[in-house]
Amino acid sequence: MLPLNVNVSLYGAIARFGNGRYVAQVDATLESGARLPDLLARLGIPETERGYVFINAVLSEVPGLSTEGALLCDGDHVGIFAVDRLWPYQYRDGIVMSPSLKKLLAARGAMRHAYRPQEPPPPETHQPALADAQEI
């Protein structure tokens, strides 16, 4: 398998994984077929510290949710933000997102600042509507 090279920008506290204080630029070599979790492992970044991820300026991951990552390609630019870096809400509308993130967000609802592990929905209980009520 041919190796692939990606350029990575690290922002916030995770810049330390690229020998930076606030921002770091690193080049990483990975095996063909690598995905975002492979890149995080290569750089030593725990998933719990990963925030927003952009691959070639396309939003691909958000804090607390993982799409398991798209395939990375040779020459990709990956921007990874620390989990404590928020993205201002007013800039979220109309952002270009990866198809897998769109699908995940459609299932989970609107984009939020944080996500918790998904809990099963509460059991449904029947609440009679006025039309169902019987006159006494």
MDTraj code that builds the backbone (N, CA, C; nanometers):
import mdtraj as md
import numpy as np

residues = "MET LEU PRO LEU ASN VAL ASN VAL SER LEU TYR GLY ALA ILE ALA ARG PHE GLY ASN GLY ARG TYR VAL ALA GLN VAL ASP ALA THR LEU GLU SER GLY ALA ARG LEU PRO ASP LEU LEU ALA ARG LEU GLY ILE PRO GLU THR GLU ARG GLY TYR VAL PHE ILE ASN ALA VAL LEU SER GLU VAL PRO GLY LEU SER THR GLU GLY ALA LEU LEU CYS ASP GLY ASP HIS VAL GLY ILE PHE ALA VAL ASP ARG LEU TRP PRO TYR GLN TYR ARG ASP GLY ILE VAL MET SER PRO SER LEU LYS LYS LEU LEU ALA ALA ARG GLY ALA MET ARG HIS ALA TYR ARG PRO GLN GLU PRO PRO PRO PRO GLU THR HIS GLN PRO ALA LEU ALA ASP ALA GLN GLU ILE".split()
xyz = np.array([
    [0.0838, -0.1187, 0.0000],
    [0.0000, 0.0000, 0.0000],
    [0.0881, 0.1247, 0.0000],
    [0.0453, 0.2224, -0.0759],
    [0.1195, 0.3470, -0.0826],
    [0.0847, 0.4347, 0.0372],
    [0.1818, 0.5022, 0.0929],
    [0.1510, 0.5925, 0.2037],
    [0.0806, 0.7174, 0.1516],
    [0.0104, 0.7844, 0.2425],
    [-0.0505, 0.9120, 0.2077],
    [-0.0029, 1.0158, 0.3074],
    [0.0100, 1.1373, 0.2587],
    [0.0568, 1.2481, 0.3417],
    [-0.0554, 1.3488, 0.3582],
    [-0.0785, 1.3900, 0.4831],
    [-0.1792, 1.4919, 0.5118],
    [-0.1134, 1.6039, 0.5912],
    [-0.1612, 1.7252, 0.5672],
    [-0.1160, 1.8412, 0.6423],
    [-0.2207, 1.8669, 0.7495],
    [-0.1761, 1.8869, 0.8729],
    [-0.2685, 1.9002, 0.9848],
    [-0.2427, 2.0301, 1.0585],
    [-0.3508, 2.1035, 1.0866],
    [-0.3449, 2.2222, 1.1721],
    [-0.4143, 2.1870, 1.3027],
    [-0.3457, 2.2124, 1.4126],
    [-0.3995, 2.1839, 1.5457],
    [-0.4233, 2.3157, 1.6178],
    [-0.5434, 2.3322, 1.6742],
    [-0.5804, 2.4583, 1.7378],
    [-0.6182, 2.4370, 1.8842],
    [-0.5742, 2.5281, 1.9685],
    [-0.6072, 2.5213, 2.1102],
    [-0.5124, 2.4284, 2.1840],
    [-0.5634, 2.3687, 2.2912],
    [-0.4791, 2.2857, 2.3782],
    [-0.4146, 2.1680, 2.3061],
    [-0.4774, 2.1184, 2.1995],
    [-0.4177, 2.0036, 2.1297],
    [-0.2983, 2.0430, 2.0434],
    [-0.2692, 2.1722, 2.0329],
    [-0.1498, 2.2151, 1.9585],
    [-0.0237, 2.1542, 2.0195],
    [-0.0321, 2.1163, 2.1469],
    [0.0853, 2.0556, 2.2130],
    [0.1269, 1.9248, 2.1452],
    [0.0331, 1.8583, 2.0764],
    [0.0666, 1.7344, 2.0058],
    [0.1469, 1.7615, 1.8788],
    [0.1584, 1.8884, 1.8419],
    [0.2405, 1.9278, 1.7279],
    [0.3495, 2.0234, 1.7706],
    [0.3839, 2.0201, 1.9000],
    [0.4873, 2.1063, 1.9586],
    [0.4539, 2.2544, 1.9492],
    [0.3258, 2.2858, 1.9550],
    [0.2829, 2.4248, 1.9543],
    [0.2191, 2.4617, 2.0872],
    [0.1965, 2.5897, 2.1048],
    [0.1308, 2.6353, 2.2276],
    [-0.0180, 2.6613, 2.2031],
    [-0.0505, 2.7344, 2.0979],
    [-0.1888, 2.7665, 2.0647],
    [-0.2294, 2.7115, 1.9281],
    [-0.1329, 2.7054, 1.8369],
    [-0.1549, 2.6555, 1.7009],
    [-0.0314, 2.5768, 1.6603],
    [-0.0529, 2.4698, 1.5851],
    [0.0609, 2.3925, 1.5336],
    [0.0264, 2.3400, 1.3956],
    [0.1263, 2.3315, 1.3100],
    [0.1154, 2.2719, 1.1763],
    [0.2057, 2.1506, 1.1750],
    [0.1520, 2.0369, 1.1351],
    [0.2335, 1.9161, 1.1233],
    [0.1961, 1.8429, 0.9955],
    [0.2898, 1.7685, 0.9434],
    [0.2640, 1.6791, 0.8316],
    [0.2666, 1.5379, 0.8864],
    [0.1700, 1.4581, 0.8463],
    [0.1627, 1.3203, 0.8945],
    [0.1579, 1.2258, 0.7752],
    [0.2283, 1.1152, 0.7876],
    [0.2272, 1.0102, 0.6863],
    [0.1495, 0.8921, 0.7423],
    [0.0521, 0.8477, 0.6669],
    [-0.0345, 0.7377, 0.7087],
    [-0.0407, 0.6338, 0.5981],
    [-0.0927, 0.5165, 0.6310],
    [-0.1101, 0.4138, 0.5294],
    [-0.2350, 0.4431, 0.4481],
    [-0.2352, 0.4033, 0.3248],
    [-0.3520, 0.4182, 0.2390],
    [-0.4720, 0.3538, 0.3070],
    [-0.5880, 0.4195, 0.2977],
    [-0.7084, 0.3683, 0.3628],
    [-0.7285, 0.4225, 0.5032],
    [-0.6400, 0.5143, 0.5458],
    [-0.6497, 0.5699, 0.6811],
    [-0.7719, 0.6607, 0.6934],
    [-0.8242, 0.6663, 0.8151],
    [-0.9383, 0.7513, 0.8503],
    [-0.8967, 0.8427, 0.9649],
    [-0.9880, 0.9318, 1.0034],
    [-0.9575, 1.0267, 1.1102],
    [-0.9095, 0.9589, 1.2390],
    [-0.9734, 0.8510, 1.2866],
    [-0.9210, 0.7871, 1.4084],
    [-0.7752, 0.7430, 1.3937],
    [-0.7353, 0.7025, 1.2727],
    [-0.5956, 0.6637, 1.2491],
    [-0.5034, 0.7845, 1.2626],
    [-0.5478, 0.8999, 1.2106],
    [-0.4683, 1.0217, 1.2208],
    [-0.4555, 1.0653, 1.3665],
    [-0.5664, 1.0611, 1.4403],
    [-0.5609, 1.0982, 1.5827],
    [-0.4636, 1.0084, 1.6580],
    [-0.4695, 0.8788, 1.6311],
    [-0.3786, 0.7847, 1.6970],
    [-0.2341, 0.8139, 1.6594],
    [-0.2092, 0.8424, 1.5318],
    [-0.0726, 0.8726, 1.4852],
    [-0.0151, 0.9941, 1.5560],
    [-0.1013, 1.0953, 1.5815],
    [-0.0568, 1.2181, 1.6474],
    [-0.0624, 1.2083, 1.7991],
    [-0.1248, 1.1014, 1.8509],
    [-0.1357, 1.0832, 1.9950],
    [-0.2471, 1.1636, 2.0595],
    [-0.3449, 1.2069, 1.9811],
    [-0.4550, 1.2893, 2.0320],
    [-0.5691, 1.1987, 2.0768],
    [-0.6048, 1.2041, 2.2061],
    [-0.7186, 1.1232, 2.2520],
    [-0.8490, 1.1745, 2.1904],
    [-0.9383, 1.0836, 2.1568],
    [-1.0682, 1.1198, 2.0997],
    [-1.1423, 1.2164, 2.1911],
    [-1.1244, 1.2041, 2.3215],
    [-1.1937, 1.2914, 2.4170],
    [-1.1472, 1.4364, 2.4088],
    [-1.0326, 1.4624, 2.3471],
    [-0.9822, 1.5994, 2.3321],
    [-1.0108, 1.6579, 2.1948],
    [-1.0653, 1.5761, 2.1044],
    [-1.0958, 1.6212, 1.9691],
    [-1.2262, 1.6995, 1.9672],
    [-1.2207, 1.8188, 1.9084],
    [-1.3411, 1.8991, 1.8917],
    [-1.3849, 1.8963, 1.7471],
    [-1.4081, 2.0130, 1.6903],
    [-1.4487, 2.0233, 1.5496],
    [-1.3338, 1.9819, 1.4584],
    [-1.3671, 1.9115, 1.3508],
    [-1.2676, 1.8686, 1.2530],
    [-1.3163, 1.9089, 1.1141],
    [-1.2272, 1.9741, 1.0415],
    [-1.2529, 2.0103, 0.9027],
    [-1.1527, 1.9351, 0.8159],
    [-1.2024, 1.8728, 0.7098],
    [-1.1148, 1.8086, 0.6127],
    [-1.1352, 1.8817, 0.4816],
    [-1.0301, 1.9472, 0.4345],
    [-1.0364, 2.0292, 0.3132],
    [-1.1511, 2.1307, 0.3219],
    [-1.1613, 2.1974, 0.4371],
    [-1.2597, 2.3030, 0.4643],
    [-1.4041, 2.2530, 0.4709],
    [-1.4232, 2.1222, 0.4851],
    [-1.5564, 2.0633, 0.4992],
    [-1.5688, 2.0105, 0.6413],
    [-1.6721, 2.0572, 0.7134],
    [-1.6933, 2.0099, 0.8505],
    [-1.7213, 1.8611, 0.8474],
    [-1.6384, 1.7842, 0.9197],
    [-1.6478, 1.6389, 0.9141],
    [-1.6814, 1.5744, 1.0474],
    [-1.6476, 1.6390, 1.1575],
    [-1.6746, 1.5861, 1.2917],
    [-1.7077, 1.7023, 1.3834],
    [-1.7899, 1.6759, 1.4843],
    [-1.8210, 1.7757, 1.5861],
    [-1.7926, 1.7144, 1.7226],
    [-1.7712, 1.7987, 1.8256],
    [-1.7384, 1.7441, 1.9578],
    [-1.8461, 1.6488, 2.0088],
    [-1.8032, 1.5342, 2.0548],
    [-1.8944, 1.4389, 2.1156],
    [-1.9654, 1.3459, 2.0184],
    [-1.9523, 1.3696, 1.8891],
    [-2.0119, 1.2818, 1.7882],
    [-1.9034, 1.2388, 1.6918],
    [-1.9083, 1.1133, 1.6537],
    [-1.8100, 1.0646, 1.5584],
    [-1.8786, 0.9896, 1.4467],
    [-1.8388, 1.0198, 1.3252],
    [-1.8907, 0.9484, 1.2080],
    [-1.7972, 0.8347, 1.1701],
    [-1.6955, 0.8125, 1.2519],
    [-1.5888, 0.7154, 1.2270],
    [-1.4940, 0.7626, 1.1182],
    [-1.5158, 0.8826, 1.0702],
    [-1.4212, 0.9468, 0.9806],
    [-1.4255, 0.8993, 0.8374],
    [-1.4172, 0.9949, 0.7487],
    [-1.4091, 0.9642, 0.6062],
    [-1.2676, 0.9164, 0.5743],
    [-1.2547, 0.8508, 0.4622],
    [-1.1213, 0.8112, 0.4167],
    [-1.0388, 0.9362, 0.3907],
    [-0.9166, 0.9369, 0.4373],
    [-0.8261, 1.0477, 0.4092],
    [-0.7546, 1.0191, 0.2777],
    [-0.7229, 1.1259, 0.2058],
    [-0.6546, 1.1128, 0.0770],
    [-0.5215, 1.1862, 0.0814],
    [-0.4316, 1.1438, -0.0032],
    [-0.3020, 1.2091, -0.0115],
    [-0.3217, 1.3578, -0.0420],
    [-0.2573, 1.4437, 0.0347],
    [-0.2641, 1.5875, 0.0130],
    [-0.3770, 1.6574, 0.0877],
    [-0.4583, 1.5830, 0.1637],
    [-0.5664, 1.6463, 0.2402],
    [-0.5106, 1.7432, 0.3432],
    [-0.5890, 1.8470, 0.3718],
    [-0.5592, 1.9378, 0.4831],
    [-0.6649, 1.9128, 0.5892],
    [-0.6213, 1.8831, 0.7107],
    [-0.7116, 1.8526, 0.8207],
    [-0.6905, 1.9558, 0.9302],
    [-0.7990, 2.0222, 0.9689],
    [-0.7955, 2.1169, 1.0798],
    [-0.8669, 2.0549, 1.1989],
    [-0.7966, 2.0442, 1.3112],
    [-0.8545, 1.9828, 1.4312],
    [-0.8513, 2.0851, 1.5441],
    [-0.9674, 2.1100, 1.6030],
    [-0.9792, 2.2033, 1.7147],
    [-0.9903, 2.1260, 1.8452],
    [-0.9352, 2.1818, 1.9512],
    [-0.9489, 2.1217, 2.0834],
    [-1.0965, 2.1228, 2.1219],
    [-1.1363, 2.0287, 2.2032],
    [-1.2764, 2.0141, 2.2417],
    [-1.3302, 2.1377, 2.3141],
    [-1.2433, 2.2150, 2.3761],
    [-1.2898, 2.3333, 2.4500],
    [-1.3035, 2.4569, 2.3606],
    [-1.2774, 2.4440, 2.2326],
    [-1.2921, 2.5559, 2.1393],
    [-1.4308, 2.5503, 2.0772],
    [-1.5123, 2.6485, 2.1064],
    [-1.6475, 2.6526, 2.0522],
    [-1.6468, 2.7209, 1.9174],
    [-1.7465, 2.6909, 1.8407],
    [-1.7631, 2.7504, 1.7101],
    [-1.8872, 2.8362, 1.7185],
    [-1.8762, 2.9669, 1.6990],
    [-1.9911, 3.0561, 1.7174],
    [-2.1130, 3.0107, 1.6378],
    [-2.2257, 3.0056, 1.7064],
    [-2.3495, 2.9546, 1.6491],
    [-2.3890, 3.0265, 1.5200],
    [-2.3672, 3.1575, 1.5149],
    [-2.4129, 3.2339, 1.3988],
    [-2.3423, 3.1937, 1.2694],
    [-2.2305, 3.1212, 1.2781],
    [-2.1592, 3.0800, 1.1576],
    [-2.1967, 2.9394, 1.1116],
    [-2.2859, 2.8730, 1.1835],
    [-2.3156, 2.7330, 1.1528],
    [-2.4098, 2.7142, 1.0356],
    [-2.5013, 2.8082, 1.0135],
    [-2.5972, 2.7913, 0.9045],
    [-2.5264, 2.7933, 0.7702],
    [-2.5551, 2.6958, 0.6884],
    [-2.5000, 2.6912, 0.5546],
    [-2.3598, 2.6355, 0.5440],
    [-2.3037, 2.5865, 0.6534],
    [-2.1679, 2.5310, 0.6483],
    [-2.1676, 2.4040, 0.5630],
    [-2.0627, 2.3853, 0.4874],
    [-2.0486, 2.2643, 0.4078],
    [-2.0095, 2.1511, 0.5027],
    [-2.0888, 2.0439, 0.5010],
    [-2.0646, 1.9284, 0.5883],
    [-2.0456, 1.8034, 0.5048],
    [-1.9710, 1.7105, 0.5608],
    [-1.9541, 1.5819, 0.4936],
    [-2.0886, 1.5086, 0.4932],
    [-2.1122, 1.4247, 0.3933],
    [-2.2382, 1.3497, 0.3885],
    [-2.2612, 1.2659, 0.5146],
    [-2.1563, 1.2053, 0.5680],
    [-2.1751, 1.1212, 0.6866],
    [-2.2131, 1.2048, 0.8087],
    [-2.1599, 1.3277, 0.8211],
    [-2.1980, 1.4141, 0.9330],
    [-2.3412, 1.4631, 0.9152],
    [-2.3804, 1.4974, 0.7933],
    [-2.5192, 1.5380, 0.7674],
    [-2.6158, 1.4285, 0.8108],
    [-2.5843, 1.3048, 0.7748],
    [-2.6701, 1.1913, 0.8086],
    [-2.6788, 1.1740, 0.9598],
    [-2.5647, 1.1825, 1.0281],
    [-2.5621, 1.1671, 1.1736],
    [-2.6408, 1.2781, 1.2418],
    [-2.6237, 1.4021, 1.1974],
    [-2.6962, 1.5135, 1.2582],
    [-2.8457, 1.5069, 1.2282],
    [-2.8822, 1.4560, 1.1117],
    [-3.0244, 1.4400, 1.0805],
    [-3.0888, 1.3428, 1.1779],
    [-3.0148, 1.2404, 1.2166],
    [-3.0673, 1.1415, 1.3110],
    [-3.0681, 1.1945, 1.4544],
    [-2.9715, 1.2795, 1.4885],
    [-2.9585, 1.3295, 1.6262],
    [-3.0253, 1.4640, 1.6495],
    [-3.0629, 1.5343, 1.5451],
    [-3.1253, 1.6650, 1.5617],
    [-3.0265, 1.7766, 1.5331],
    [-3.0657, 1.8978, 1.5666],
    [-2.9856, 2.0165, 1.5366],
    [-2.8479, 2.0102, 1.6022],
    [-2.7534, 2.0823, 1.5417],
    [-2.6185, 2.0882, 1.5963],
    [-2.6205, 2.1590, 1.7316],
    [-2.5451, 2.1054, 1.8262],
    [-2.5385, 2.1610, 1.9613],
    [-2.3936, 2.1895, 1.9977],
    [-2.3764, 2.2568, 2.1121],
    [-2.2407, 2.2828, 2.1607],
    [-2.1783, 2.1568, 2.2199],
    [-2.2617, 2.0669, 2.2731],
    [-2.2092, 1.9456, 2.3355],
    [-2.3088, 1.8328, 2.3155],
    [-2.2597, 1.7123, 2.3176],
    [-2.3426, 1.5944, 2.3036],
    [-2.3117, 1.5003, 2.4180],
    [-2.4137, 1.4323, 2.4633],
    [-2.3980, 1.3300, 2.5666],
    [-2.4250, 1.1962, 2.5008],
    [-2.3795, 1.0892, 2.5647],
    [-2.4119, 0.9583, 2.5063],
    [-2.5629, 0.9469, 2.4873],
    [-2.6015, 0.8923, 2.3748],
    [-2.7430, 0.8849, 2.3421],
    [-2.8131, 0.7860, 2.4336],
    [-2.9233, 0.8321, 2.4930],
    [-3.0037, 0.7477, 2.5791],
    [-3.1249, 0.7014, 2.4999],
    [-3.1778, 0.5846, 2.5357],
    [-3.2978, 0.5399, 2.4637],
    [-3.4137, 0.6340, 2.4930],
    [-3.5029, 0.6528, 2.3968],
    [-3.6163, 0.7420, 2.4201],
    [-3.7065, 0.6847, 2.5287],
    [-3.7778, 0.7717, 2.6017],
    [-3.8684, 0.7210, 2.7049],
    [-3.9807, 0.6419, 2.6399],
    [-4.0395, 0.5465, 2.7148],
    [-4.1489, 0.4687, 2.6559],
    [-4.2658, 0.5611, 2.6234],
    [-4.3323, 0.5306, 2.5139],
    [-4.4453, 0.6137, 2.4728],
    [-4.5653, 0.5845, 2.5620],
    [-4.6317, 0.6902, 2.6009],
    [-4.7564, 0.6747, 2.6752],
    [-4.8649, 0.7434, 2.5960],
    [-4.9813, 0.6870, 2.5972],
    [-5.0925, 0.7431, 2.5207],
    [-5.1560, 0.8552, 2.6004],
    [-5.1591, 0.9724, 2.5425],
    [-5.2266, 1.0881, 2.6003],
    [-5.3479, 1.1141, 2.5139],
    [-5.4685, 1.0882, 2.5658],
    [-5.5853, 1.1058, 2.4786],
    [-5.6012, 1.2501, 2.4362],
    [-5.6291, 1.2679, 2.3092],
    [-5.6599, 1.4000, 2.2571],
    [-5.8041, 1.4304, 2.2903],
    [-5.8439, 1.5542, 2.2745],
    [-5.9822, 1.5916, 2.3028],
    [-6.0805, 1.5076, 2.2233],
    [-6.0451, 1.4753, 2.1003],
    [-6.1325, 1.3959, 2.0151],
    [-6.1498, 1.2543, 2.0713],
    [-6.0501, 1.2055, 2.1471],
    [-6.0565, 1.0718, 2.2047],
    [-6.1379, 1.0687, 2.3338],
    [-6.1547, 1.1836, 2.3968],
    [-6.2225, 1.1884, 2.5267],
    [-6.3712, 1.1579, 2.5088],
    [-6.4238, 1.0817, 2.6010],
    [-6.5646, 1.0490, 2.5960],
    [-6.6423, 1.1428, 2.6888],
    [-6.7594, 1.1777, 2.6443],
    [-6.8435, 1.2617, 2.7296],
    [-6.9060, 1.1744, 2.8359],
    [-6.9213, 1.2318, 2.9541],
    [-6.9816, 1.1559, 3.0640],
    [-7.1223, 1.2041, 3.0853],
])
top = md.Topology()
chain = top.add_chain()
for i, resn in enumerate(residues, 1):
    res = top.add_residue(resn, chain, resSeq=i)
    for name in ("N", "CA", "C"):
        top.add_atom(name, md.element.get_by_symbol(name[0]), res)
traj = md.Trajectory(xyz[None], top)
